[in-house]
Amino acid sequence: MISADLDRLATLQQDDGGWIVDYATISPAGSLDWRGHTTVRAVDILHRNGRL
């Protein structure tokens, strides 16, 4: 169900506007770096599917 997965993705947005990295990271700096990538990807997916 694509619609349900898009709903789930939207609910994972954090209070600061970003999305967290949902896999183990090697360092806190790496986590912050990948968090940006994850946020841009989530926004792109939601935008392409008319959710933003």
PDB file of N, CA, C and O in Angstrom:
ATOM      1  N   MET A   1       0.820  -1.167   0.000  1.00  0.00           N
ATOM      2  CA  MET A   1       0.000   0.000   0.000  1.00  0.00           C
ATOM      3  C   MET A   1       0.879   1.251   0.000  1.00  0.00           C
ATOM      4  O   MET A   1       1.445   1.629   1.026  1.00  0.00           O
ATOM      5  N   ILE A   2       0.978   1.868  -1.139  1.00  0.00           N
ATOM      6  CA  ILE A   2       1.833   3.043  -1.279  1.00  0.00           C
ATOM      7  C   ILE A   2       1.310   4.196  -0.434  1.00  0.00           C
ATOM      8  O   ILE A   2       2.094   4.897   0.206  1.00  0.00           O
ATOM      9  N   SER A   3       0.021   4.398  -0.421  1.00  0.00           N
ATOM     10  CA  SER A   3      -0.559   5.495   0.349  1.00  0.00           C
ATOM     11  C   SER A   3      -0.228   5.369   1.832  1.00  0.00           C
ATOM     12  O   SER A   3       0.101   6.363   2.479  1.00  0.00           O
ATOM     13  N   ALA A   4      -0.312   4.172   2.366  1.00  0.00           N
ATOM     14  CA  ALA A   4       0.009   3.949   3.782  1.00  0.00           C
ATOM     15  C   ALA A   4       1.474   4.227   4.057  1.00  0.00           C
ATOM     16  O   ALA A   4       1.812   4.779   5.104  1.00  0.00           O
ATOM     17  N   ASP A   5       2.352   3.852   3.129  1.00  0.00           N
ATOM     18  CA  ASP A   5       3.780   4.099   3.330  1.00  0.00           C
ATOM     19  C   ASP A   5       4.088   5.591   3.247  1.00  0.00           C
ATOM     20  O   ASP A   5       4.939   6.086   3.986  1.00  0.00           O
ATOM     21  N   LEU A   6       3.411   6.311   2.363  1.00  0.00           N
ATOM     22  CA  LEU A   6       3.593   7.768   2.302  1.00  0.00           C
ATOM     23  C   LEU A   6       3.108   8.426   3.590  1.00  0.00           C
ATOM     24  O   LEU A   6       3.739   9.361   4.084  1.00  0.00           O
ATOM     25  N   ASP A   7       1.992   7.945   4.135  1.00  0.00           N
ATOM     26  CA  ASP A   7       1.500   8.450   5.423  1.00  0.00           C
ATOM     27  C   ASP A   7       2.533   8.204   6.513  1.00  0.00           C
ATOM     28  O   ASP A   7       2.805   9.088   7.326  1.00  0.00           O
ATOM     29  N   ARG A   8       3.115   6.996   6.533  1.00  0.00           N
ATOM     30  CA  ARG A   8       4.122   6.648   7.533  1.00  0.00           C
ATOM     31  C   ARG A   8       5.333   7.553   7.404  1.00  0.00           C
ATOM     32  O   ARG A   8       5.852   8.044   8.406  1.00  0.00           O
ATOM     33  N   LEU A   9       5.790   7.780   6.174  1.00  0.00           N
ATOM     34  CA  LEU A   9       6.947   8.647   5.951  1.00  0.00           C
ATOM     35  C   LEU A   9       6.675  10.055   6.462  1.00  0.00           C
ATOM     36  O   LEU A   9       7.535  10.658   7.104  1.00  0.00           O
ATOM     37  N   ALA A  10       5.496  10.580   6.186  1.00  0.00           N
ATOM     38  CA  ALA A  10       5.150  11.930   6.630  1.00  0.00           C
ATOM     39  C   ALA A  10       5.128  12.035   8.154  1.00  0.00           C
ATOM     40  O   ALA A  10       5.521  13.063   8.706  1.00  0.00           O
ATOM     41  N   THR A  11       4.676  10.992   8.836  1.00  0.00           N
ATOM     42  CA  THR A  11       4.598  11.050  10.298  1.00  0.00           C
ATOM     43  C   THR A  11       5.969  10.946  10.959  1.00  0.00           C
ATOM     44  O   THR A  11       6.105  11.247  12.145  1.00  0.00           O
ATOM     45  N   LEU A  12       6.978  10.527  10.215  1.00  0.00           N
ATOM     46  CA  LEU A  12       8.322  10.407  10.791  1.00  0.00           C
ATOM     47  C   LEU A  12       9.081  11.732  10.826  1.00  0.00           C
ATOM     48  O   LEU A  12      10.190  11.800  11.356  1.00  0.00           O
ATOM     49  N   GLN A  13       8.488  12.780  10.264  1.00  0.00           N
ATOM     50  CA  GLN A  13       9.141  14.083  10.288  1.00  0.00           C
ATOM     51  C   GLN A  13       9.266  14.557  11.737  1.00  0.00           C
ATOM     52  O   GLN A  13       8.314  14.471  12.512  1.00  0.00           O
ATOM     53  N   GLN A  14      10.439  15.052  12.086  1.00  0.00           N
ATOM     54  CA  GLN A  14      10.717  15.513  13.440  1.00  0.00           C
ATOM     55  C   GLN A  14      10.267  16.959  13.627  1.00  0.00           C
ATOM     56  O   GLN A  14       9.962  17.648  12.654  1.00  0.00           O
ATOM     57  N   ASP A  15      10.227  17.414  14.866  1.00  0.00           N
ATOM     58  CA  ASP A  15       9.780  18.781  15.185  1.00  0.00           C
ATOM     59  C   ASP A  15      10.626  19.851  14.506  1.00  0.00           C
ATOM     60  O   ASP A  15      10.133  20.944  14.226  1.00  0.00           O
ATOM     61  N   ASP A  16      11.906  19.544  14.237  1.00  0.00           N
ATOM     62  CA  ASP A  16      12.780  20.533  13.590  1.00  0.00           C
ATOM     63  C   ASP A  16      12.650  20.520  12.068  1.00  0.00           C
ATOM     64  O   ASP A  16      13.347  21.266  11.380  1.00  0.00           O
ATOM     65  N   GLY A  17      11.767  19.684  11.544  1.00  0.00           N
ATOM     66  CA  GLY A  17      11.518  19.652  10.110  1.00  0.00           C
ATOM     67  C   GLY A  17      12.247  18.561   9.352  1.00  0.00           C
ATOM     68  O   GLY A  17      11.956  18.317   8.181  1.00  0.00           O
ATOM     69  N   GLY A  18      13.191  17.900  10.007  1.00  0.00           N
ATOM     70  CA  GLY A  18      13.970  16.869   9.334  1.00  0.00           C
ATOM     71  C   GLY A  18      13.499  15.471   9.646  1.00  0.00           C
ATOM     72  O   GLY A  18      12.577  15.266  10.435  1.00  0.00           O
ATOM     73  N   TRP A  19      14.143  14.517   9.018  1.00  0.00           N
ATOM     74  CA  TRP A  19      13.878  13.100   9.264  1.00  0.00           C
ATOM     75  C   TRP A  19      15.135  12.488   9.851  1.00  0.00           C
ATOM     76  O   TRP A  19      16.246  12.888   9.504  1.00  0.00           O
ATOM     77  N   ILE A  20      14.966  11.525  10.735  1.00  0.00           N
ATOM     78  CA  ILE A  20      16.122  10.872  11.343  1.00  0.00           C
ATOM     79  C   ILE A  20      16.636   9.758  10.439  1.00  0.00           C
ATOM     80  O   ILE A  20      15.916   9.239   9.586  1.00  0.00           O
ATOM     81  N   VAL A  21      17.876   9.414  10.646  1.00  0.00           N
ATOM     82  CA  VAL A  21      18.481   8.288   9.937  1.00  0.00           C
ATOM     83  C   VAL A  21      18.016   7.029  10.649  1.00  0.00           C
ATOM     84  O   VAL A  21      18.161   6.911  11.865  1.00  0.00           O
ATOM     85  N   ASP A  22      17.458   6.089   9.898  1.00  0.00           N
ATOM     86  CA  ASP A  22      16.871   4.907  10.519  1.00  0.00           C
ATOM     87  C   ASP A  22      17.752   3.661  10.416  1.00  0.00           C
ATOM     88  O   ASP A  22      17.248   2.542  10.313  1.00  0.00           O
ATOM     89  N   TYR A  23      19.041   3.859  10.444  1.00  0.00           N
ATOM     90  CA  TYR A  23      19.966   2.737  10.466  1.00  0.00           C
ATOM     91  C   TYR A  23      21.161   3.104  11.335  1.00  0.00           C
ATOM     92  O   TYR A  23      21.397   4.279  11.617  1.00  0.00           O
ATOM     93  N   ALA A  24      21.897   2.110  11.749  1.00  0.00           N
ATOM     94  CA  ALA A  24      23.048   2.344  12.635  1.00  0.00           C
ATOM     95  C   ALA A  24      24.105   3.192  11.912  1.00  0.00           C
ATOM     96  O   ALA A  24      24.397   2.983  10.734  1.00  0.00           O
ATOM     97  N   THR A  25      24.655   4.138  12.641  1.00  0.00           N
ATOM     98  CA  THR A  25      25.705   4.986  12.071  1.00  0.00           C
ATOM     99  C   THR A  25      27.002   4.764  12.822  1.00  0.00           C
ATOM    100  O   THR A  25      27.008   4.295  13.960  1.00  0.00           O
ATOM    101  N   ILE A  26      28.083   5.103  12.178  1.00  0.00           N
ATOM    102  CA  ILE A  26      29.399   4.894  12.768  1.00  0.00           C
ATOM    103  C   ILE A  26      29.748   6.003  13.755  1.00  0.00           C
ATOM    104  O   ILE A  26      30.414   5.752  14.760  1.00  0.00           O
ATOM    105  N   SER A  27      29.308   7.220  13.478  1.00  0.00           N
ATOM    106  CA  SER A  27      29.651   8.341  14.350  1.00  0.00           C
ATOM    107  C   SER A  27      28.514   9.357  14.370  1.00  0.00           C
ATOM    108  O   SER A  27      27.683   9.371  13.462  1.00  0.00           O
ATOM    109  N   PRO A  28      28.468  10.202  15.390  1.00  0.00           N
ATOM    110  CA  PRO A  28      27.447  11.259  15.430  1.00  0.00           C
ATOM    111  C   PRO A  28      27.545  12.200  14.229  1.00  0.00           C
ATOM    112  O   PRO A  28      26.521  12.642  13.708  1.00  0.00           O
ATOM    113  N   ALA A  29      28.760  12.509  13.786  1.00  0.00           N
ATOM    114  CA  ALA A  29      28.923  13.389  12.625  1.00  0.00           C
ATOM    115  C   ALA A  29      28.351  12.729  11.378  1.00  0.00           C
ATOM    116  O   ALA A  29      27.710  13.392  10.562  1.00  0.00           O
ATOM    117  N   GLY A  30      28.576  11.441  11.228  1.00  0.00           N
ATOM    118  CA  GLY A  30      28.024  10.718  10.094  1.00  0.00           C
ATOM    119  C   GLY A  30      26.508  10.714  10.131  1.00  0.00           C
ATOM    120  O   GLY A  30      25.854  10.831   9.095  1.00  0.00           O
ATOM    121  N   SER A  31      25.955  10.579  11.318  1.00  0.00           N
ATOM    122  CA  SER A  31      24.506  10.598  11.473  1.00  0.00           C
ATOM    123  C   SER A  31      23.931  11.936  11.021  1.00  0.00           C
ATOM    124  O   SER A  31      22.911  11.971  10.332  1.00  0.00           O
ATOM    125  N   LEU A  32      24.573  13.035  11.402  1.00  0.00           N
ATOM    126  CA  LEU A  32      24.103  14.362  10.997  1.00  0.00           C
ATOM    127  C   LEU A  32      24.216  14.544   9.489  1.00  0.00           C
ATOM    128  O   LEU A  32      23.328  15.119   8.859  1.00  0.00           O
ATOM    129  N   ASP A  33      25.309  14.055   8.912  1.00  0.00           N
ATOM    130  CA  ASP A  33      25.503  14.169   7.472  1.00  0.00           C
ATOM    131  C   ASP A  33      24.425  13.402   6.720  1.00  0.00           C
ATOM    132  O   ASP A  33      23.833  13.931   5.779  1.00  0.00           O
ATOM    133  N   TRP A  34      24.168  12.181   7.116  1.00  0.00           N
ATOM    134  CA  TRP A  34      23.159  11.360   6.449  1.00  0.00           C
ATOM    135  C   TRP A  34      21.745  11.826   6.757  1.00  0.00           C
ATOM    136  O   TRP A  34      20.825  11.556   5.985  1.00  0.00           O
ATOM    137  N   ARG A  35      21.558  12.522   7.873  1.00  0.00           N
ATOM    138  CA  ARG A  35      20.230  13.036   8.192  1.00  0.00           C
ATOM    139  C   ARG A  35      19.784  14.053   7.145  1.00  0.00           C
ATOM    140  O   ARG A  35      18.614  14.089   6.763  1.00  0.00           O
ATOM    141  N   GLY A  36      20.708  14.864   6.691  1.00  0.00           N
ATOM    142  CA  GLY A  36      20.391  15.819   5.627  1.00  0.00           C
ATOM    143  C   GLY A  36      19.960  15.115   4.355  1.00  0.00           C
ATOM    144  O   GLY A  36      18.975  15.497   3.724  1.00  0.00           O
ATOM    145  N   HIS A  37      20.696  14.095   3.987  1.00  0.00           N
ATOM    146  CA  HIS A  37      20.362  13.307   2.793  1.00  0.00           C
ATOM    147  C   HIS A  37      18.986  12.661   2.952  1.00  0.00           C
ATOM    148  O   HIS A  37      18.176  12.686   2.026  1.00  0.00           O
ATOM    149  N   THR A  38      18.726  12.090   4.113  1.00  0.00           N
ATOM    150  CA  THR A  38      17.451  11.431   4.383  1.00  0.00           C
ATOM    151  C   THR A  38      16.297  12.420   4.312  1.00  0.00           C
ATOM    152  O   THR A  38      15.226  12.094   3.801  1.00  0.00           O
ATOM    153  N   THR A  39      16.511  13.624   4.823  1.00  0.00           N
ATOM    154  CA  THR A  39      15.476  14.655   4.805  1.00  0.00           C
ATOM    155  C   THR A  39      15.159  15.090   3.375  1.00  0.00           C
ATOM    156  O   THR A  39      13.991  15.198   3.001  1.00  0.00           O
ATOM    157  N   VAL A  40      16.187  15.337   2.585  1.00  0.00           N
ATOM    158  CA  VAL A  40      15.965  15.744   1.195  1.00  0.00           C
ATOM    159  C   VAL A  40      15.239  14.643   0.436  1.00  0.00           C
ATOM    160  O   VAL A  40      14.340  14.927  -0.355  1.00  0.00           O
ATOM    161  N   ARG A  41      15.614  13.409   0.666  1.00  0.00           N
ATOM    162  CA  ARG A  41      14.966  12.275  -0.007  1.00  0.00           C
ATOM    163  C   ARG A  41      13.492  12.170   0.390  1.00  0.00           C
ATOM    164  O   ARG A  41      12.633  11.949  -0.465  1.00  0.00           O
ATOM    165  N   ALA A  42      13.200  12.326   1.674  1.00  0.00           N
ATOM    166  CA  ALA A  42      11.815  12.240   2.144  1.00  0.00           C
ATOM    167  C   ALA A  42      10.966  13.365   1.544  1.00  0.00           C
ATOM    168  O   ALA A  42       9.840  13.129   1.105  1.00  0.00           O
ATOM    169  N   VAL A  43      11.501  14.569   1.526  1.00  0.00           N
ATOM    170  CA  VAL A  43      10.778  15.703   0.947  1.00  0.00           C
ATOM    171  C   VAL A  43      10.526  15.452  -0.535  1.00  0.00           C
ATOM    172  O   VAL A  43       9.431  15.728  -1.026  1.00  0.00           O
ATOM    173  N   ASP A  44      11.504  14.940  -1.246  1.00  0.00           N
ATOM    174  CA  ASP A  44      11.351  14.643  -2.669  1.00  0.00           C
ATOM    175  C   ASP A  44      10.251  13.608  -2.902  1.00  0.00           C
ATOM    176  O   ASP A  44       9.401  13.785  -3.775  1.00  0.00           O
ATOM    177  N   ILE A  45      10.270  12.543  -2.130  1.00  0.00           N
ATOM    178  CA  ILE A  45       9.262  11.484  -2.279  1.00  0.00           C
ATOM    179  C   ILE A  45       7.865  12.033  -2.002  1.00  0.00           C
ATOM    180  O   ILE A  45       6.930  11.772  -2.760  1.00  0.00           O
ATOM    181  N   LEU A  46       7.725  12.791  -0.920  1.00  0.00           N
ATOM    182  CA  LEU A  46       6.413  13.340  -0.578  1.00  0.00           C
ATOM    183  C   LEU A  46       5.944  14.354  -1.619  1.00  0.00           C
ATOM    184  O   LEU A  46       4.762  14.399  -1.959  1.00  0.00           O
ATOM    185  N   HIS A  47       6.865  15.161  -2.120  1.00  0.00           N
ATOM    186  CA  HIS A  47       6.521  16.158  -3.128  1.00  0.00           C
ATOM    187  C   HIS A  47       6.066  15.486  -4.417  1.00  0.00           C
ATOM    188  O   HIS A  47       5.056  15.883  -4.998  1.00  0.00           O
ATOM    189  N   ARG A  48       6.794  14.480  -4.865  1.00  0.00           N
ATOM    190  CA  ARG A  48       6.457  13.777  -6.110  1.00  0.00           C
ATOM    191  C   ARG A  48       5.105  13.064  -6.033  1.00  0.00           C
ATOM    192  O   ARG A  48       4.484  12.771  -7.055  1.00  0.00           O
ATOM    193  N   ASN A  49       4.667  12.794  -4.818  1.00  0.00           N
ATOM    194  CA  ASN A  49       3.399  12.085  -4.643  1.00  0.00           C
ATOM    195  C   ASN A  49       2.286  13.008  -4.148  1.00  0.00           C
ATOM    196  O   ASN A  49       1.266  12.541  -3.642  1.00  0.00           O
ATOM    197  N   GLY A  50       2.485  14.317  -4.296  1.00  0.00           N
ATOM    198  CA  GLY A  50       1.439  15.279  -3.966  1.00  0.00           C
ATOM    199  C   GLY A  50       1.140  15.415  -2.490  1.00  0.00           C
ATOM    200  O   GLY A  50       0.035  15.805  -2.113  1.00  0.00           O
ATOM    201  N   ARG A  51       2.111  15.099  -1.650  1.00  0.00           N
ATOM    202  CA  ARG A  51       1.876  15.172  -0.209  1.00  0.00           C
ATOM    203  C   ARG A  51       2.411  16.473   0.395  1.00  0.00           C
ATOM    204  O   ARG A  51       2.216  16.725   1.584  1.00  0.00           O
ATOM    205  N   LEU A  52       3.073  17.286  -0.400  1.00  0.00           N
ATOM    206  CA  LEU A  52       3.578  18.584   0.092  1.00  0.00           C
ATOM    207  C   LEU A  52       3.028  19.698  -0.761  1.00  0.00           C
ATOM    208  O   LEU A  52       3.328  20.867  -0.519  1.00  0.00           O
TER     209      LEU A  52
END
